[in-house]
Amino acid sequence: MKKIVILAMGTMLMGASAAHAGVDLTYTPGVTDVPAGYGVYQDFSGSTPQNWTVTGTAQVRNGTSGDGAQPAGYSGNYLDILGGSSATFDFTHAVKGVNFIFGSIDPYNSVYAVTTSSGTYTYTGDELLDGGNAAGQQSDTANNGMLTLSATGNDWIKSITIASTQNSAEIARLSTSGAVPEPASWAMMLGGFGLAGAVMRMNRQKKAVAFG
């Protein structure tokens, strides 16, 4: 029985390492709630968001102005990325999923996801709507909703960049899921495996003495 369990675990680990790496995009129109399993990484509640870099001009806003529009169905702060600008969020520890509200998606809006092993994935215009029509409608739920990027296989997302060649790209409440464990956590896990192995060896030795 023990041999079967060990072989099964080995097969699972091999399957995980061989799984196809990449990034899947999902767009859910008209949704603003943080999905289960995600934690808020940046809600733009302050005037200066943390862990980000900007090229050009990006401003935290609330309400519709001449440069940006409040994402439909959402009343909190949002980040307004103006034309010719981009905002990059670097995650301290790579994550499995990134999720954020995207308002009035336009054909000139783009998202770039940089992964740990398979490179950079780019989505622009209609691709952001997962096959929909990026018409930039400010009140249409079809153009306002939740965009999710999910790393597949043994890949992880290191950073994302939201860019726009014209005014504007509006995002809100960025959330993440499944961060890479801290080095200390890995050490504890490995220590646990080592302890389990030692206990198994002791049990085998005791049985050998008992039947010897």
C-alpha positions in Angstrom: 0.0 0.0 0.0 2.8 2.4 0.9 4.5 1.8 -2.4 1.3 2.6 -4.3 0.9 5.9 -2.4 4.5 6.9 -3.1 4.2 6.0 -6.8 1.0 8.0 -7.0 2.6 11.1 -5.4 5.5 10.8 -7.8 3.2 10.7 -10.8 1.3 13.8 -9.6 4.6 15.7 -9.2 5.7 14.7 -12.7 2.4 15.7 -14.1 2.5 19.1 -12.4 6.0 19.9 -13.7 5.1 18.9 -17.2 1.8 20.9 -17.3 1.5 23.5 -20.0 2.7 26.9 -18.7 1.0 30.1 -19.8 -1.7 32.7 -18.9 -5.4 32.4 -19.4 -7.6 35.5 -19.6 -11.2 35.6 -18.5 -13.5 38.6 -18.7 -16.8 38.8 -16.8 -19.0 41.8 -17.8 -20.9 43.8 -15.2 -19.1 42.3 -12.2 -17.3 44.3 -9.6 -17.1 41.9 -6.6 -13.7 40.4 -5.6 -14.0 36.6 -6.4 -13.5 33.9 -3.9 -9.9 33.0 -3.3 -8.6 36.5 -4.1 -7.3 39.2 -1.7 -7.2 42.9 -2.4 -3.7 44.0 -3.4 -4.4 47.6 -4.3 -7.7 49.5 -3.9 -6.4 53.0 -4.7 -7.7 54.3 -1.5 -4.7 56.6 -1.1 -3.4 59.3 -3.5 -0.2 57.2 -4.2 -0.7 53.5 -4.9 2.1 51.3 -3.6 4.3 48.8 -5.5 3.9 50.4 -8.9 5.8 52.3 -11.5 4.3 54.6 -14.1 5.4 55.8 -17.5 3.6 59.0 -18.5 0.6 60.0 -16.4 -1.7 58.0 -14.2 -4.0 59.5 -11.6 -6.2 58.1 -8.8 -9.7 59.5 -9.3 -13.3 59.1 -8.1 -16.0 60.1 -10.5 -16.1 60.9 -14.2 -13.9 63.7 -15.6 -12.8 64.9 -19.0 -10.0 62.4 -19.0 -11.4 59.4 -17.3 -14.7 57.6 -16.6 -15.8 55.9 -13.4 -16.1 52.1 -14.0 -19.8 51.3 -14.3 -21.3 49.7 -11.2 -18.3 50.7 -9.0 -18.2 53.7 -6.7 -14.7 53.5 -5.2 -11.5 55.0 -6.4 -9.9 54.0 -9.7 -6.7 54.5 -11.5 -7.0 56.6 -14.6 -4.1 55.9 -17.1 -3.9 58.6 -19.7 -3.0 58.3 -23.4 0.6 57.3 -24.0 1.0 56.1 -20.5 1.3 52.8 -18.6 1.2 51.6 -15.0 3.1 48.5 -13.9 2.5 46.5 -10.8 5.4 44.3 -9.6 4.4 41.6 -7.1 6.8 41.0 -4.2 6.1 37.3 -4.7 4.8 35.9 -8.0 1.1 35.0 -8.0 -1.1 32.5 -9.7 -4.0 34.9 -10.4 -4.5 38.7 -10.9 -8.0 40.2 -11.0 -9.2 43.8 -11.4 -12.1 45.9 -12.5 -11.7 47.3 -16.0 -13.9 50.3 -17.0 -15.1 51.3 -20.4 -12.6 49.1 -22.3 -11.3 50.7 -25.5 -9.6 49.2 -28.6 -6.4 51.1 -27.6 -6.2 49.6 -24.1 -3.6 46.9 -23.5 -2.6 44.5 -20.7 0.8 42.8 -20.4 1.4 39.9 -18.0 5.0 38.9 -17.3 5.5 35.3 -16.0 8.3 33.5 -14.3 8.9 31.0 -17.1 7.0 31.4 -20.3 7.5 35.1 -21.1 5.1 38.0 -21.6 1.5 37.8 -22.7 -0.2 40.7 -24.4 -3.9 41.4 -24.7 -5.3 44.5 -26.6 -8.8 45.8 -27.4 -11.3 43.0 -28.1 -8.9 40.4 -26.7 -9.4 42.0 -23.3 -13.1 41.2 -23.5 -12.4 37.6 -24.3 -14.0 37.9 -27.8 -16.3 40.9 -27.1 -16.3 44.3 -28.7 -14.1 46.9 -27.0 -16.3 50.0 -27.8 -15.3 52.1 -24.8 -18.9 52.5 -23.6 -18.9 54.1 -20.2 -22.3 52.8 -19.0 -22.6 49.6 -20.9 -21.8 46.5 -18.7 -20.5 44.7 -21.7 -17.5 47.1 -21.6 -17.2 47.4 -17.8 -16.4 44.3 -15.8 -13.9 42.0 -14.1 -10.7 40.9 -15.9 -8.8 37.9 -14.5 -5.4 36.6 -15.6 -4.6 33.1 -14.4 -1.2 31.5 -14.7 -1.4 27.8 -15.8 0.8 24.8 -15.2 4.0 25.6 -13.3 4.0 29.3 -14.3 3.5 32.3 -12.1 2.7 36.0 -12.8 5.5 38.4 -11.8 4.0 41.7 -12.9 1.3 43.2 -15.0 1.2 46.4 -17.0 -1.9 48.3 -18.1 -1.3 50.8 -21.0 -3.3 53.0 -23.3 -2.3 54.9 -26.4 -5.2 57.3 -26.0 -7.3 58.6 -23.0 -7.9 56.5 -21.1 -7.6 53.1 -19.4 -9.5 52.9 -16.1 -8.9 50.1 -13.6 -10.0 49.6 -10.0 -9.5 47.2 -7.0 -6.7 45.0 -8.1 -6.6 41.6 -6.3 -4.3 38.6 -6.4 -4.4 34.9 -5.4 -1.9 32.1 -4.8 1.3 33.9 -4.0 4.6 31.8 -4.2 5.4 30.6 -0.7 8.1 32.5 1.3 11.5 30.8 1.5 10.8 30.1 5.2 7.6 28.3 4.2 9.5 26.1 1.7 12.0 25.3 4.4 9.2 24.2 6.8 7.6 22.1 4.1 10.9 20.4 3.3 11.5 19.9 7.0 8.1 18.3 7.4 8.8 15.9 4.5 12.1 15.0 6.1 10.5 14.4 9.5 7.8 12.2 7.9 10.5 10.2 6.2 12.4 9.7 9.5 9.2 8.5 11.2 8.6 6.0 8.4 12.2 4.7 8.7 11.8 4.3 12.5 8.6 2.4 12.0 10.2 0.0 9.5 13.1 -0.5 11.9 10.7 -1.3 14.8 8.8 -3.8 12.7 12.1 -5.5 11.6 13.1 -5.9 15.3 9.7 -7.2 16.3 9.7 -9.9 13.6 13.4 -10.6 13.7 
